[in-house]
C-alpha cells in the first residue's frame, strides 16, 4: 500500500548524487574504492572514535563485532528482550547463546536485571539504544568491568549517541537516521579489534592475497557507491539530527493531551517517534485510510519462534509490544504534515 505519509523516507539532499557519480566516472565502484575509507574516517571522527570499519549491514556489523571478540559456541551474550531480532540473530550466527533481559520503562534493557543473568559462560553484554534512547551505559560498563565482560553496543537506531563500549555497531539501512541504502559500520578505539573486523569482513584474505584462508570469515564488504552516499549523509548529520529534534518536539506538543495516547520518554536522538495507543489496531486502520503509515513495536525475543520460551514470565517487553506503535518520522516531514497526522489521531479519540 502506498502512503502519503510513510513511516520513513530517506533524505538525499546533500552531495549523494555528486559522490555516486564520481564513483561511476572513476570506475571505483567496489569495496576497494576510495569512498569506503573516507566514510569510515568521517564517521569515526564525528563520534570521537579512532577506527571505523564499514560493512554490508547493521546485522553484519554485530556479527563481525562478536566474532572479533572471539565469541562463539558455548558462550553467552546478554541481549535485551525488547529489540529488533537482528540483535539476537547476530549472537546465534556465532554459535553463542543470547540470554534475554527485560526492558525498563524507557524500552531499553533494565540494567537492574542484568547481573542475575550473568553466568560463567557470559562473555558480553549487548545494550541496544532503542528508538534513539541512550542506555544506562555507565552502569553497564561498571558491570562489564566487574565481571570482565565485553560490551557490543547495538547503535542501529542511535546515530549521534557517542559510543563507549568495546565496539559500537550502526545500521545504515534506508530508514535509519543516516543511510547508505543498505550498510553498516563498526566503531572502536582498539586498533587490534579494528584490524580483526576488517579482516573478517573481507573473507580473511592474507596480506599477499594468496587464497589461503586460515579462519571462517565473511564477504560483508561495503561498496564504494554505498559509502559515497553514507559520506554525504555524515556531512549533514547535525542538520539531520536537528530537524529530527524539531519533529519530536512538534509531536510532543500535538499529542500531549490526547486521551488514549501515552507519550514515551524523550529520546536522546530521534529515530522513530513511538507512542502507546489504546485500541491500537483500530487506530492503525483509521490512520492507514487517511494515508498515514504506522509500525508496531518490536516483539519480545522470548516470544520469537527461534527463541521461544515456554515459561513466559510477565515482561515489560510484552506489555509495551501489545499497544506500542510509531509514527511517520523523517527529514522533510513539515509542521503542516505533522499537524495533519496529529489531527487525525485526535479525531480518532474524539479530542478537539
C-alpha positions as YAML, in Angstrom:
chain: A
units: angstrom
residues:
- id: 1
  name: UNK
  ca: [0.00, 0.00, 0.00]
- id: 2
  name: UNK
  ca: [1.27, 3.46, -0.85]
- id: 3
  name: UNK
  ca: [1.02, 6.10, 1.88]
- id: 4
  name: UNK
  ca: [1.15, 9.87, 1.60]
- id: 5
  name: UNK
  ca: [2.94, 9.81, 4.95]
- id: 6
  name: UNK
  ca: [5.17, 6.70, 5.20]
- id: 7
  name: UNK
  ca: [6.90, 5.89, 8.47]
- id: 8
  name: UNK
  ca: [10.25, 6.74, 6.92]
- id: 9
  name: UNK
  ca: [11.77, 8.29, 3.84]
- id: 10
  name: UNK
  ca: [15.48, 8.91, 3.17]
- id: 11
  name: UNK
  ca: [16.74, 12.46, 2.86]
- id: 12
  name: UNK
  ca: [19.21, 12.63, -0.04]
- id: 13
  name: UNK
  ca: [19.55, 16.37, -0.47]
- id: 14
  name: UNK
  ca: [23.30, 16.71, 0.03]
- id: 15
  name: UNK
  ca: [26.18, 15.58, -2.17]
- id: 16
  name: UNK
  ca: [24.95, 11.98, -2.51]
- id: 17
  name: UNK
  ca: [24.36, 12.19, -6.27]
- id: 18
  name: UNK
  ca: [27.66, 14.01, -6.87]
- id: 19
  name: UNK
  ca: [29.67, 11.44, -4.93]
- id: 20
  name: UNK
  ca: [27.97, 8.42, -6.53]
- id: 21
  name: UNK
  ca: [28.55, 9.94, -9.99]
- id: 22
  name: UNK
  ca: [32.22, 10.30, -9.07]
- id: 23
  name: UNK
  ca: [32.50, 6.60, -8.25]
- id: 24
  name: UNK
  ca: [30.90, 5.68, -11.57]
- id: 25
  name: UNK
  ca: [33.08, 8.08, -13.52]
- id: 26
  name: UNK
  ca: [36.26, 6.77, -11.90]
- id: 27
  name: UNK
  ca: [35.19, 3.13, -12.10]
- id: 28
  name: UNK
  ca: [35.90, 2.53, -8.41]
- id: 29
  name: UNK
  ca: [32.53, 1.03, -7.51]
- id: 30
  name: UNK
  ca: [33.68, -1.96, -5.43]
- id: 31
  name: UNK
  ca: [34.77, -2.08, -1.80]
- id: 32
  name: UNK
  ca: [38.25, -1.03, -2.94]
- id: 33
  name: UNK
  ca: [37.02, 2.42, -3.97]
- id: 34
  name: UNK
  ca: [38.21, 5.46, -2.01]
- id: 35
  name: UNK
  ca: [34.84, 6.43, -0.56]
- id: 36
  name: UNK
  ca: [34.85, 3.49, 1.86]
- id: 37
  name: UNK
  ca: [37.87, 4.80, 3.77]
- id: 38
  name: UNK
  ca: [36.62, 8.37, 3.52]
- id: 39
  name: UNK
  ca: [33.29, 7.40, 5.06]
- id: 40
  name: UNK
  ca: [34.91, 5.26, 7.76]
- id: 41
  name: UNK
  ca: [37.18, 8.09, 8.82]
- id: 42
  name: UNK
  ca: [34.47, 10.75, 8.69]
- id: 43
  name: UNK
  ca: [32.03, 8.77, 10.81]
- id: 44
  name: UNK
  ca: [34.71, 7.74, 13.30]
- id: 45
  name: UNK
  ca: [35.86, 11.36, 13.61]
- id: 46
  name: UNK
  ca: [32.29, 12.57, 14.11]
- id: 47
  name: UNK
  ca: [31.90, 10.18, 17.03]
- id: 48
  name: UNK
  ca: [35.31, 10.86, 18.52]
- id: 49
  name: UNK
  ca: [36.38, 7.25, 17.93]
- id: 50
  name: UNK
  ca: [39.68, 6.11, 16.44]
- id: 51
  name: UNK
  ca: [38.57, 3.48, 13.92]
- id: 52
  name: UNK
  ca: [35.60, 2.80, 11.64]
- id: 53
  name: UNK
  ca: [35.06, -0.43, 9.72]
- id: 54
  name: UNK
  ca: [32.24, -0.25, 7.18]
- id: 55
  name: UNK
  ca: [30.29, -3.36, 6.17]
- id: 56
  name: UNK
  ca: [27.18, -4.56, 4.37]
- id: 57
  name: UNK
  ca: [24.51, -4.14, 7.08]
- id: 58
  name: UNK
  ca: [23.89, -3.47, 10.74]
- id: 59
  name: UNK
  ca: [23.39, -7.19, 11.30]
- id: 60
  name: UNK
  ca: [26.75, -7.84, 9.65]
- id: 61
  name: UNK
  ca: [28.32, -5.22, 11.95]
- id: 62
  name: UNK
  ca: [27.01, -7.01, 15.04]
- id: 63
  name: UNK
  ca: [28.17, -10.39, 13.75]
- id: 64
  name: UNK
  ca: [31.64, -9.06, 12.96]
- id: 65
  name: UNK
  ca: [31.89, -7.42, 16.38]
- id: 66
  name: UNK
  ca: [31.07, -10.63, 18.21]
- id: 67
  name: UNK
  ca: [33.45, -12.67, 16.08]
- id: 68
  name: UNK
  ca: [36.24, -10.11, 16.53]
- id: 69
  name: UNK
  ca: [35.78, -10.52, 20.29]
- id: 70
  name: UNK
  ca: [36.17, -14.30, 19.86]
- id: 71
  name: UNK
  ca: [32.63, -15.08, 20.96]
- id: 72
  name: UNK
  ca: [31.38, -18.46, 19.77]
- id: 73
  name: UNK
  ca: [29.89, -21.83, 20.73]
- id: 74
  name: UNK
  ca: [29.46, -22.31, 24.47]
- id: 75
  name: UNK
  ca: [29.44, -18.57, 25.17]
- id: 76
  name: UNK
  ca: [26.50, -16.44, 26.29]
- id: 77
  name: UNK
  ca: [25.71, -12.85, 25.42]
- id: 78
  name: UNK
  ca: [23.25, -10.67, 27.37]
- id: 79
  name: UNK
  ca: [20.70, -9.24, 24.89]
- id: 80
  name: UNK
  ca: [17.57, -7.13, 25.52]
- id: 81
  name: UNK
  ca: [14.13, -8.73, 25.33]
- id: 82
  name: UNK
  ca: [12.90, -5.61, 23.53]
- id: 83
  name: UNK
  ca: [14.90, -5.19, 20.35]
- id: 84
  name: UNK
  ca: [14.89, -5.95, 16.67]
- id: 85
  name: UNK
  ca: [15.63, -9.64, 16.13]
- id: 86
  name: UNK
  ca: [18.93, -8.93, 14.37]
- id: 87
  name: UNK
  ca: [20.49, -8.33, 17.80]
- id: 88
  name: UNK
  ca: [19.74, -11.90, 18.84]
- id: 89
  name: UNK
  ca: [20.44, -13.40, 15.44]
- id: 90
  name: UNK
  ca: [23.96, -11.99, 15.38]
- id: 91
  name: UNK
  ca: [24.69, -13.90, 18.58]
- id: 92
  name: UNK
  ca: [23.18, -17.07, 17.15]
- id: 93
  name: UNK
  ca: [25.21, -16.72, 13.94]
- id: 94
  name: UNK
  ca: [28.39, -17.05, 16.01]
- id: 95
  name: UNK
  ca: [27.15, -20.23, 17.71]
- id: 96
  name: UNK
  ca: [26.79, -18.45, 21.06]
- id: 97
  name: UNK
  ca: [23.55, -18.22, 23.05]
- id: 98
  name: UNK
  ca: [21.59, -14.99, 23.57]
- id: 99
  name: UNK
  ca: [20.33, -14.57, 27.15]
- id: 100
  name: UNK
  ca: [17.45, -12.12, 27.32]
- id: 101
  name: UNK
  ca: [16.87, -9.37, 29.89]
- id: 102
  name: UNK
  ca: [13.60, -7.44, 30.12]
- id: 103
  name: UNK
  ca: [13.31, -3.74, 29.35]
- id: 104
  name: UNK
  ca: [12.75, -0.81, 31.67]
- id: 105
  name: UNK
  ca: [10.08, 1.86, 31.15]
- id: 106
  name: UNK
  ca: [12.23, 3.64, 28.53]
- id: 107
  name: UNK
  ca: [12.24, 0.41, 26.44]
- id: 108
  name: UNK
  ca: [16.00, -0.06, 26.97]
- id: 109
  name: UNK
  ca: [17.49, -3.04, 28.77]
- id: 110
  name: UNK
  ca: [16.79, -2.91, 32.51]
- id: 111
  name: UNK
  ca: [20.29, -2.66, 33.98]
- id: 112
  name: UNK
  ca: [18.98, -3.75, 37.40]
- id: 113
  name: UNK
  ca: [18.16, -7.18, 35.93]
- id: 114
  name: UNK
  ca: [21.39, -7.86, 34.05]
- id: 115
  name: UNK
  ca: [23.51, -9.16, 36.91]
- id: 116
  name: UNK
  ca: [21.13, -12.02, 37.75]
- id: 117
  name: UNK
  ca: [21.54, -13.35, 34.19]
- id: 118
  name: UNK
  ca: [25.35, -13.39, 34.24]
- id: 119
  name: UNK
  ca: [26.88, -16.88, 34.41]
- id: 120
  name: UNK
  ca: [30.41, -18.26, 34.00]
- id: 121
  name: UNK
  ca: [29.61, -18.57, 30.28]
- id: 122
  name: UNK
  ca: [28.69, -14.91, 29.82]
- id: 123
  name: UNK
  ca: [31.21, -13.15, 27.60]
- id: 124
  name: UNK
  ca: [29.50, -9.92, 26.56]
- id: 125
  name: UNK
  ca: [26.60, -7.51, 27.07]
- id: 126
  name: UNK
  ca: [24.80, -6.09, 24.03]
- id: 127
  name: UNK
  ca: [22.87, -2.93, 25.02]
- id: 128
  name: UNK
  ca: [20.55, -1.51, 22.36]
- id: 129
  name: UNK
  ca: [19.75, 2.22, 22.27]
- id: 130
  name: UNK
  ca: [16.10, 1.62, 21.42]
- id: 131
  name: UNK
  ca: [14.44, 4.20, 19.15]
- id: 132
  name: UNK
  ca: [17.30, 6.61, 19.95]
- id: 133
  name: UNK
  ca: [17.24, 6.49, 23.78]
- id: 134
  name: UNK
  ca: [20.64, 6.25, 25.41]
- id: 135
  name: UNK
  ca: [21.08, 3.14, 27.55]
- id: 136
  name: UNK
  ca: [22.45, 3.50, 31.07]
- id: 137
  name: UNK
  ca: [25.95, 2.90, 29.77]
- id: 138
  name: UNK
  ca: [27.83, 3.93, 32.92]
- id: 139
  name: UNK
  ca: [26.12, 1.17, 34.90]
- id: 140
  name: UNK
  ca: [26.57, -1.33, 32.06]
- id: 141
  name: UNK
  ca: [30.27, -0.53, 31.76]
- id: 142
  name: UNK
  ca: [30.64, -0.94, 35.54]
- id: 143
  name: UNK
  ca: [29.09, -4.41, 35.33]
- id: 144
  name: UNK
  ca: [31.31, -5.30, 32.39]
- id: 145
  name: UNK
  ca: [34.38, -4.23, 34.35]
- id: 146
  name: UNK
  ca: [33.27, -6.14, 37.44]
- id: 147
  name: UNK
  ca: [32.67, -9.40, 35.56]
- id: 148
  name: UNK
  ca: [35.37, -9.00, 32.88]
- id: 149
  name: UNK
  ca: [32.83, -8.82, 30.05]
- id: 150
  name: UNK
  ca: [32.99, -7.13, 26.66]
- id: 151
  name: UNK
  ca: [30.37, -4.60, 25.52]
- id: 152
  name: UNK
  ca: [28.97, -4.52, 21.99]
- id: 153
  name: UNK
  ca: [26.65, -1.55, 21.54]
- id: 154
  name: UNK
  ca: [23.80, -2.04, 19.09]
- id: 155
  name: UNK
  ca: [23.56, 1.56, 17.92]
- id: 156
  name: UNK
  ca: [21.46, 0.81, 14.83]
- id: 157
  name: UNK
  ca: [18.91, 3.44, 15.87]
- id: 158
  name: UNK
  ca: [21.28, 5.83, 17.62]
- id: 159
  name: UNK
  ca: [23.46, 7.82, 15.23]
- id: 160
  name: UNK
  ca: [24.56, 10.80, 17.30]
- id: 161
  name: UNK
  ca: [24.94, 8.91, 20.61]
- id: 162
  name: UNK
  ca: [28.66, 8.64, 21.33]
- id: 163
  name: UNK
  ca: [29.82, 5.03, 21.81]
- id: 164
  name: UNK
  ca: [31.64, 3.91, 24.95]
- id: 165
  name: UNK
  ca: [31.70, 0.11, 24.58]
- id: 166
  name: UNK
  ca: [34.39, -2.09, 23.04]
- id: 167
  name: UNK
  ca: [32.65, -1.94, 19.65]
- id: 168
  name: UNK
  ca: [29.58, 0.02, 18.55]
- id: 169
  name: UNK
  ca: [27.55, -1.18, 15.58]
- id: 170
  name: UNK
  ca: [25.43, 1.09, 13.41]
- id: 171
  name: UNK
  ca: [22.91, 0.27, 10.71]
- id: 172
  name: UNK
  ca: [22.73, 2.37, 7.54]
- id: 173
  name: UNK
  ca: [19.50, 0.89, 6.21]
- id: 174
  name: UNK
  ca: [17.23, 3.27, 4.31]
- id: 175
  name: UNK
  ca: [15.01, 4.02, 7.32]
- id: 176
  name: UNK
  ca: [17.86, 4.89, 9.69]
- id: 177
  name: UNK
  ca: [18.93, 8.38, 10.83]
- id: 178
  name: UNK
  ca: [21.64, 8.37, 8.17]
- id: 179
  name: UNK
  ca: [21.71, 5.83, 5.38]
- id: 180
  name: UNK
  ca: [23.59, 4.23, 2.53]
- id: 181
  name: UNK
  ca: [20.54, 2.22, 1.39]
- id: 182
  name: UNK
  ca: [21.97, -0.96, 2.87]
- id: 183
  name: UNK
  ca: [25.07, -0.96, 5.03]
- id: 184
  name: UNK
  ca: [26.59, -0.79, 8.48]
- id: 185
  name: UNK
  ca: [29.69, 0.29, 10.33]
- id: 186
  name: UNK
  ca: [31.59, -0.76, 13.46]
- id: 187
  name: UNK
  ca: [33.39, 1.82, 15.60]
- id: 188
  name: UNK
  ca: [36.16, 1.01, 18.08]
- id: 189
  name: UNK
  ca: [39.11, 2.66, 19.77]
- id: 190
  name: UNK
  ca: [41.05, -0.62, 19.76]
- id: 191
  name: UNK
  ca: [43.36, -0.85, 16.74]
- id: 192
  name: UNK
  ca: [43.71, -4.64, 17.02]
- id: 193
  name: UNK
  ca: [39.93, -5.08, 17.05]
- id: 194
  name: UNK
  ca: [39.65, -2.77, 14.04]
- id: 195
  name: UNK
  ca: [42.16, -4.91, 12.14]
- id: 196
  name: UNK
  ca: [40.24, -8.05, 13.04]
- id: 197
  name: UNK
  ca: [36.91, -6.53, 11.99]
- id: 198
  name: UNK
  ca: [38.36, -5.54, 8.61]
- id: 199
  name: UNK
  ca: [39.98, -8.97, 8.22]
- id: 200
  name: UNK
  ca: [36.75, -10.85, 8.96]
- id: 201
  name: UNK
  ca: [34.54, -8.69, 6.71]
- id: 202
  name: UNK
  ca: [36.78, -9.40, 3.68]
- id: 203
  name: UNK
  ca: [36.96, -13.21, 3.74]
- id: 204
  name: UNK
  ca: [40.11, -13.31, 5.92]
- id: 205
  name: UNK
  ca: [42.47, -12.91, 3.00]
- id: 206
  name: UNK
  ca: [46.15, -13.00, 3.90]
- id: 207
  name: UNK
  ca: [48.20, -9.89, 3.15]
- id: 208
  name: UNK
  ca: [49.59, -11.42, -0.03]
- id: 209
  name: UNK
  ca: [46.03, -12.30, -1.15]
- id: 210
  name: UNK
  ca: [47.15, -15.90, -1.72]
- id: 211
  name: UNK
  ca: [43.70, -17.52, -1.40]
- id: 212
  name: UNK
  ca: [44.80, -19.28, 1.77]
- id: 213
  name: UNK
  ca: [42.05, -18.58, 4.33]
- id: 214
  name: UNK
  ca: [43.00, -19.54, 7.88]
- id: 215
  name: UNK
  ca: [39.65, -18.85, 9.52]
- id: 216
  name: UNK
  ca: [35.96, -18.72, 8.74]
- id: 217
  name: UNK
  ca: [35.12, -15.21, 7.60]
- id: 218
  name: UNK
  ca: [32.55, -13.31, 5.54]
- id: 219
  name: UNK
  ca: [32.00, -11.22, 2.48]
- id: 220
  name: UNK
  ca: [30.45, -8.35, 4.42]
- id: 221
  name: UNK
  ca: [32.10, -5.54, 2.45]
- id: 222
  name: UNK
  ca: [30.52, -2.19, 1.63]
- id: 223
  name: UNK
  ca: [30.73, -0.89, -1.92]
- id: 224
  name: UNK
  ca: [32.26, 2.48, -2.74]
- id: 225
  name: UNK
  ca: [28.89, 3.60, -4.15]
- id: 226
  name: UNK
  ca: [27.18, 2.90, -0.83]
- id: 227
  name: UNK
  ca: [29.99, 4.63, 1.03]
- id: 228
  name: UNK
  ca: [29.63, 7.65, -1.25]
- id: 229
  name: UNK
  ca: [26.02, 8.04, -0.12]
- id: 230
  name: UNK
  ca: [26.99, 7.42, 3.51]
- id: 231
  name: UNK
  ca: [29.74, 10.06, 3.40]
- id: 232
  name: UNK
  ca: [27.34, 12.67, 2.07]
- id: 233
  name: UNK
  ca: [24.98, 11.77, 4.90]
- id: 234
  name: UNK
  ca: [27.69, 12.18, 7.54]
- id: 235
  name: UNK
  ca: [28.38, 15.66, 6.17]
- id: 236
  name: UNK
  ca: [24.77, 16.57, 7.01]
- id: 237
  name: UNK
  ca: [24.30, 14.61, 10.23]
- id: 238
  name: UNK
  ca: [24.00, 17.58, 12.57]
- id: 239
  name: UNK
  ca: [21.39, 19.14, 10.28]
- id: 240
  name: UNK
  ca: [19.51, 15.83, 10.12]
- id: 241
  name: UNK
  ca: [19.56, 15.38, 13.90]
- id: 242
  name: UNK
  ca: [18.37, 18.95, 14.45]
- id: 243
  name: UNK
  ca: [15.41, 18.51, 12.11]
- id: 244
  name: UNK
  ca: [14.51, 15.28, 13.84]
- id: 245
  name: UNK
  ca: [14.59, 17.04, 17.22]
- id: 246
  name: UNK
  ca: [12.09, 19.55, 15.84]
- id: 247
  name: UNK
  ca: [9.87, 16.69, 14.64]
- id: 248
  name: UNK
  ca: [9.92, 15.17, 18.13]
- id: 249
  name: UNK
  ca: [9.00, 18.49, 19.73]
- id: 250
  name: UNK
  ca: [6.07, 19.03, 17.36]
- id: 251
  name: UNK
  ca: [4.68, 15.55, 18.03]
- id: 252
  name: UNK
  ca: [5.06, 16.06, 21.78]
- id: 253
  name: UNK
  ca: [3.07, 19.27, 21.54]
- id: 254
  name: UNK
  ca: [0.42, 17.88, 19.21]
- id: 255
  name: UNK
  ca: [-0.29, 14.74, 21.23]
- id: 256
  name: UNK
  ca: [0.35, 15.77, 24.83]
- id: 257
  name: UNK
  ca: [-3.30, 15.99, 25.92]
- id: 258
  name: UNK
  ca: [-4.88, 13.24, 23.81]
- id: 259
  name: UNK
  ca: [-6.72, 10.69, 25.94]
- id: 260
  name: UNK
  ca: [-5.93, 7.24, 24.66]
- id: 261
  name: UNK
  ca: [-2.31, 8.11, 23.83]
- id: 262
  name: UNK
  ca: [0.60, 7.62, 26.22]
- id: 263
  name: UNK
  ca: [3.72, 9.52, 25.27]
- id: 264
  name: UNK
  ca: [7.03, 7.73, 25.73]
- id: 265
  name: UNK
  ca: [10.12, 9.16, 27.48]
- id: 266
  name: UNK
  ca: [12.19, 11.68, 25.49]
- id: 267
  name: UNK
  ca: [14.81, 10.40, 23.08]
- id: 268
  name: UNK
  ca: [18.46, 11.44, 23.01]
- id: 269
  name: UNK
  ca: [18.33, 11.27, 19.21]
- id: 270
  name: UNK
  ca: [15.11, 10.69, 17.31]
- id: 271
  name: UNK
  ca: [14.97, 7.59, 15.15]
- id: 272
  name: UNK
  ca: [11.23, 6.90, 15.28]
- id: 273
  name: UNK
  ca: [8.56, 8.72, 17.28]
- id: 274
  name: UNK
  ca: [7.00, 6.00, 19.41]
- id: 275
  name: UNK
  ca: [3.77, 6.10, 21.43]
- id: 276
  name: UNK
  ca: [1.44, 3.72, 23.22]
- id: 277
  name: UNK
  ca: [-2.14, 3.70, 21.98]
- id: 278
  name: UNK
  ca: [-5.45, 2.36, 23.25]
- id: 279
  name: UNK
  ca: [-7.40, 0.43, 20.59]
- id: 280
  name: UNK
  ca: [-4.18, 0.31, 18.65]
- id: 281
  name: UNK
  ca: [-5.32, -1.84, 15.73]
- id: 282
  name: UNK
  ca: [-8.40, 0.31, 15.16]
- id: 283
  name: UNK
  ca: [-6.23, 3.41, 15.23]
- id: 284
  name: UNK
  ca: [-3.79, 1.93, 12.73]
- id: 285
  name: UNK
  ca: [-6.59, 1.05, 10.33]
- id: 286
  name: UNK
  ca: [-8.09, 4.53, 10.69]
- id: 287
  name: UNK
  ca: [-4.74, 6.22, 10.02]
- id: 288
  name: UNK
  ca: [-3.98, 3.95, 7.07]
- id: 289
  name: UNK
  ca: [-7.25, 5.01, 5.47]
- id: 290
  name: UNK
  ca: [-6.08, 8.61, 5.94]
- id: 291
  name: UNK
  ca: [-2.79, 7.90, 4.15]
- id: 292
  name: UNK
  ca: [-0.69, 7.62, 7.32]
- id: 293
  name: UNK
  ca: [1.56, 4.61, 7.81]
- id: 294
  name: UNK
  ca: [2.41, 3.30, 11.29]
- id: 295
  name: UNK
  ca: [4.54, 0.41, 12.51]
- id: 296
  name: UNK
  ca: [4.26, -1.85, 15.54]
- id: 297
  name: UNK
  ca: [6.75, -2.10, 18.38]
- id: 298
  name: UNK
  ca: [9.21, -4.97, 18.46]
- id: 299
  name: UNK
  ca: [8.03, -8.36, 19.69]
- id: 300
  name: UNK
  ca: [9.84, -9.76, 22.76]
- id: 301
  name: UNK
  ca: [12.71, -12.05, 21.85]
- id: 302
  name: UNK
  ca: [11.48, -14.91, 24.05]
- id: 303
  name: UNK
  ca: [8.22, -14.88, 22.04]
- id: 304
  name: UNK
  ca: [10.07, -15.35, 18.75]
- id: 305
  name: UNK
  ca: [9.77, -18.87, 17.28]
- id: 306
  name: UNK
  ca: [13.54, -19.27, 17.19]
- id: 307
  name: UNK
  ca: [13.90, -18.39, 20.88]
- id: 308
  name: UNK
  ca: [10.52, -19.47, 22.21]
- id: 309
  name: UNK
  ca: [10.42, -19.68, 26.00]
- id: 310
  name: UNK
  ca: [7.57, -21.99, 27.12]
- id: 311
  name: UNK
  ca: [7.62, -20.38, 30.56]
- id: 312
  name: UNK
  ca: [6.51, -16.82, 29.87]
- id: 313
  name: UNK
  ca: [7.04, -14.65, 32.91]
- id: 314
  name: UNK
  ca: [5.39, -11.23, 33.00]
- id: 315
  name: UNK
  ca: [7.54, -8.92, 30.92]
- id: 316
  name: UNK
  ca: [7.56, -5.18, 30.39]
- id: 317
  name: UNK
  ca: [8.52, -6.01, 26.81]
- id: 318
  name: UNK
  ca: [5.24, -7.93, 26.37]
- id: 319
  name: UNK
  ca: [3.20, -5.05, 27.79]
- id: 320
  name: UNK
  ca: [4.84, -2.47, 25.53]
- id: 321
  name: UNK
  ca: [4.67, -4.60, 22.41]
- id: 322
  name: UNK
  ca: [0.92, -5.07, 22.93]
- id: 323
  name: UNK
  ca: [-0.03, -1.42, 22.43]
- id: 324
  name: UNK
  ca: [3.01, 0.39, 21.02]
- id: 325
  name: UNK
  ca: [3.46, 1.88, 17.57]
- id: 326
  name: UNK
  ca: [5.49, 4.57, 15.88]
- id: 327
  name: UNK
  ca: [4.50, 7.40, 13.58]
- id: 328
  name: UNK
  ca: [5.98, 8.87, 10.39]
- id: 329
  name: UNK
  ca: [9.43, 10.20, 11.26]
- id: 330
  name: UNK
  ca: [11.72, 11.53, 8.56]
- id: 331
  name: UNK
  ca: [13.55, 14.65, 7.43]
- id: 332
  name: UNK
  ca: [11.16, 16.60, 5.22]
- id: 333
  name: UNK
  ca: [8.11, 15.96, 7.40]
- id: 334
  name: UNK
  ca: [6.81, 19.51, 7.79]
- id: 335
  name: UNK
  ca: [4.92, 21.14, 10.63]
- id: 336
  name: UNK
  ca: [1.80, 21.05, 8.44]
- id: 337
  name: UNK
  ca: [2.32, 17.34, 7.76]
- id: 338
  name: UNK
  ca: [2.58, 16.64, 11.47]
- id: 339
  name: UNK
  ca: [-0.46, 18.74, 12.24]
- id: 340
  name: UNK
  ca: [-2.39, 16.55, 9.80]
- id: 341
  name: UNK
  ca: [-1.12, 13.35, 11.45]
- id: 342
  name: UNK
  ca: [-1.86, 14.54, 14.97]
- id: 343
  name: UNK
  ca: [-5.25, 15.94, 13.96]
- id: 344
  name: UNK
  ca: [-6.25, 12.53, 12.62]
- id: 345
  name: UNK
  ca: [-5.18, 10.89, 15.88]
- id: 346
  name: UNK
  ca: [-7.13, 13.45, 17.87]
- id: 347
  name: UNK
  ca: [-10.15, 12.89, 15.66]
- id: 348
  name: UNK
  ca: [-9.97, 9.13, 16.23]
- id: 349
  name: UNK
  ca: [-10.07, 9.59, 20.00]
- id: 350
  name: UNK
  ca: [-12.68, 12.33, 19.84]
- id: 351
  name: UNK
  ca: [-10.31, 15.04, 21.03]
- id: 352
  name: UNK
  ca: [-10.72, 18.64, 19.96]
...
